[in-house]
């Protein structure tokens, strides 16, 4: 190990150990050494003795693999299923980390751009809708000259502010990155397209932009850099999810969504003692909806009946709450879709052939 890398051979050709026909190459050893979490490595991994300890562990694992195959465990369907589940998790994690890696580097231009946005304070008029079609209809009306407040009240578009005028301030850095990206790009007087949020679909009009006092950049540079990293990572992951939903044709049936929301039982307090799923009220959906598609993506179809079963087997913390409105139920459905889609997306994008993923399966 100390001198193996000194020659001209490729690391994938240098054997540091062999167990029957299985060769542990220097390339494999270094890859594992650099990807295993630090807390799982020998404490003295930086020196020869620590690396020998790691190599001995890897040799023992290969011996165990051979023994498992000898006992026919590679033919065991349950073992194979568990191994695939673990390797798929590794594939999804690597894919996620690759997407989020855009946040690892921050340029001075990005720091300056964020700092220049930081003083901005928007005063906006807003409307909030359960469904995107309603948001589009209301937007068309106000863009055509209809009064904002009258339109908001007509559509029952969320609760008005203190003065019954549907206005609120938005300060840069205090809302979700995706929402912020769209709203702060608008000039005074502009009306946004419907913007999806955890609460529903917003339509925003920019009424005024003012500048607040902020500290000198040098005083808050570290904080700005951290914010830019987080923002870049968040937007990259958000854009990726939106791309996946489009590619795999994610769909929610709004009428079925309303029927399911109407059937959610009254919220219970989130305080102990917590009821078990058997003690919770069921989702009492009218039987005429049970075979209706609630959502679909790729080849998967979730009927209302399937979601009813899922809901009734969920804990009090896993169930959407009435207080979260229809936006909360929509968000819960999207979370289900993402969990079910990610394995397929990772495999479709080639992560199943990644060396670390194949190692993990073995």
N, C-alpha and C positions, 0 to 999 in steps of 0.2 A: 504493500500500500504506500509505503514511504517513497518508493522510487519508480512505481509503475508508470507514472505520467511523464517520466523524464525522456522516454524514447520517442521515436517518430511515429509509432503505430497509432491508429485511431483508437480511442478509448473503448469503442464497442468491440474491438478485436483483442483487448487485453483481459485475460481471465485472472480474477483474483481468488476464485474458488470454484470447485466443481462438485456437484452431487449427482452421481451417475451421469446421465446425459445432459443434465441441466447445468449451464455455465452461468456463474455470476460474474458479469463483466465489470470493468472499472466504470464504464458509462452508467450501468444500472446501479452500481453501488453509490456513485456520487449523486445520481438523480434521487435515490431514496434518502440519502443523507440530507439533501437540500430541501426535501419536501415533507419529511416527517416532522410533525410539530415538535418544537424545541423541548417541551416538557416530557416527550416520550423518548428522547435521545439520551444516551449515556452522558453523565455530567461532564466527563472529560473528553467529549467528542473532538475537541480541537487538537488532541495529541494522539499518538499512535495507539496507546492502550485503549482509548475510548473507541477508536475506529475498529480495532480488533474485536472489541465487545459487540459492536453493532454488526460486524461481519459474522460473528459466531451466531448471533440471533437470527440473521438472515439464512445461514446454513441450516439451523435447526428448523426454520419454517419450511425450507425446501424438503428436508427429511420428512416433516409432517405431511407435506403434500403427497410425497411418494407413498407414504404409509396409508393415507386416506384413499388414494387411487387403488392401492393393493387390496383394501377392504371393500372396494366397490362404491365408495361414497360419491364418486363423480357421476355415478348412475342414479343417485338419489335425487328425485325431482324436487324435494323440498330444499335440499342443500343447494341445488342449482338455482332455484328461485331466489333464495336468500343471497347467494353470491351475485346474481344479476342485479338485485335490488341495491346492494352495496356499491357495485360498480356504476350503476346508473346515478346514484347519489354523488359519486365522485365526478362523473361526467357533468352533471348539472352544476356542481360547485365550481369546477374548472371553467365552464362556460360563463357562469355568473361573474367569476373573478376576472376573466378576460374582458367582459363587457365593462365592468366597473374600473378596470385598470386605467381608463382615461383620466381618472381622478388622481393618479399617482404623481403626475407632473403638473406644475402650474407655472405659466409664463408671467413675466412682468406686465405684459399687455393685459392679461386676464386680471391680474391684481388691480391694475389701474382702472379697467373697465368696471369692475365690481365696486371699487371705491367711489367712482363717479356716480354710480347709481344709488349708493347708500343714502345720500341726503334726501332722495325723492320721497315725497308724501303725496299720494293721490287722494282726491275727494271724488268718489264715484257714486252714481246712481246704480242700483242693482235690482234684479229680479231673480228669484230662485224657483226652479221648477222640478217636479218629479220626473218629467219625461222630456226628451230632447225635441220632439215634434212641437210641444207646447212652447218651448223656448224659442224655436224658430218662428212660430206664428206670432208670438208677442214681439219679437225683434223686428219682424216685417212691419208691424203696426207702428211702432215708435219711430222706425226709420222713415215711415211714410208720413210722419207728422202727428201721430196720436200722442196725447199727454202720457207721460211716463207713469205717474201715480195712478191715473185712471186705468191704464192698461194693467199695471201690477195688481190692482184690486180686482179687476175683471177676471184675471187668471188665477187669483188667490196665490200670487207668486211669492210665497215666503212672508215672514213677519216684517212689518215696517219698522223703521228706526224710531228714535224717541219723538221726533217731530212728525210722525206719520208720513214721511217723505221718501222712504226707501233709499237713504243715502248712508254712506259709511266711509271712513278713512282707511287707506291701505298704505302701510309703511313698508319700504323695501326690506326684505330679509325676514318678514314676519308671517308670510303665507307659504304654501307649498311651492316648490321650485317650478313645477309645470304651470301652475296658475300664474305665478309671478312672471314667468317668461312671456306669456301671452299678454297679460294686462299692462305690464310696464313698457311694452313695445308700442302701445297705442298713443296717438296724440290727443290733445284736448278736443272734445266733441265727438270722438270716434265711439262707435258701439261695437262691442265684441261679438264674435260668433258665439254660440253656446259653448260654455266651458264646463267640462265635467269635473266634479269635486266629490269628496266623500259625502256631501250633503245633498247632492242633486246637480242640476245644470244651471249655472249662472249665466245671465246676460248682464254685461257691465257697460256703462257709459262713463267716459272720463270727463268729469265736470271741471276739474282744476288740478294743477300740479304746482306744488310749492316745494321749497328746498329747506330742509332742517339743518341745524348746525351739527357737525360731526367732528370727532377728534382728528388731529393730523394723522396722515397715513402711517408715519413711522411709529406712532404710539400704539397702533392697532394692527400692524402688518401681520403678525402671527395669526391673529384672529381672522383677518381677511383671507389669508392663505388657506386656513382650515375651512373657511366657509366656501371658498371657490372649489376646493377639492370635493367637499360634500355635495355641492351643487352639480358639478360635472358628473360625479358618480350617479347621483339621483336622476338627473335628466337622461343619462345614457341608459339606465335600467328602465326608466319610464318609456322612453322611445322604443326600446327593445320589446317590452311587453305589448305596446300598441302595434308594433310591426308583426309580432307573433299572432295577435288577435286577428289582424287583417289577413295574414297568410293562411291561417287555419280556420278562417271564416267563423269567428265567434259571433254568436247571435243570442239575444235575449228577447223573448216575446213579452212586450209591455203589458198586454192584457192579462196574461197569466201571472206576470210579476205583481200586478195590482191584486189579483185574486189571492195569491199567496200571502202578500203583506196583510191583506184584510183578515186573513185567518190566523195570523200570529197572536198567541194568547197575550194577555196583559203582562207587562214586565214585572218580574219579581225583584226585590232588593238584592244587590250583589254583596250580601253580608252573610257570614256563617251563622248557623249551620247551613251548608249548601245542599239543596235537594239532589238526589240522584236522577238520571234521565227517566227512570221509571216513575218518579214522583212528580215530574213536570207535566204540565198540560200539553196535550197533543196539538198538532197543526190541523185545525178543523176546516179543511178546504172542502167546498161543495163538490160532490162526486162527479159532476159534469166536467170538472177541470182535470181530473186525475190523469187522463191519458193525453192531455195536451202538452206539447213541447214547451218547456219553460226556458231552456237554453240548449244550445248545441255548439260543438266545435270539433273540427277534424271529423272523425267518424263517430264521435260520442253524441248521444242524445240524452238529455236529462228531462224526463217528463215531470209533471207536477207530482205524480205518485212517487217517483224515485226520490225527488227532493223531500217529500213528506217523510219517507223512511229515514233519510239522512238526518233530517231535523229532529225526529223523535229519538234518535240514538245519540244525539249530541248533548253535551253538558250545558249547564246554564250559561257558561262562558263561550260556548261554541255556537250558540243560537243568536241570530240577528234579533235585535230588540226593537220594539215599536217606537221607542224614543229616537232611534237613529233614522227613522223615516224610510221611505222607499230607497233613497240613496244608500243607506246602510245595507239593505237587503241586496241591492245590485252589487255593491262592493263585495259582499260575502260570496255571491255567485262567481264573481270574477276571481276571487281567491281560490275557489274550488277548481275553476278551469285552469288557472296557472299551475296549481299543484299537479293536476293530471296531465297537462300538456308538456311540462318541462322535460320529462324523460324522453319523450318522442322528439322534441325539438333538439335536445342535445345529441341524440343519435343521428337525426337527420342532418345535423351540421357537422358530423364527423367526429364528435368527441368520444364516441364508442371505440374508435381506433387509436385514441391517445395512449401512449405507453403507460402512463400512470393508471389510467382506467383499466387497461388490460392486466396490469400487475395486480390491481386491487381485486379483480375478478378471480385471478389465479389464487 
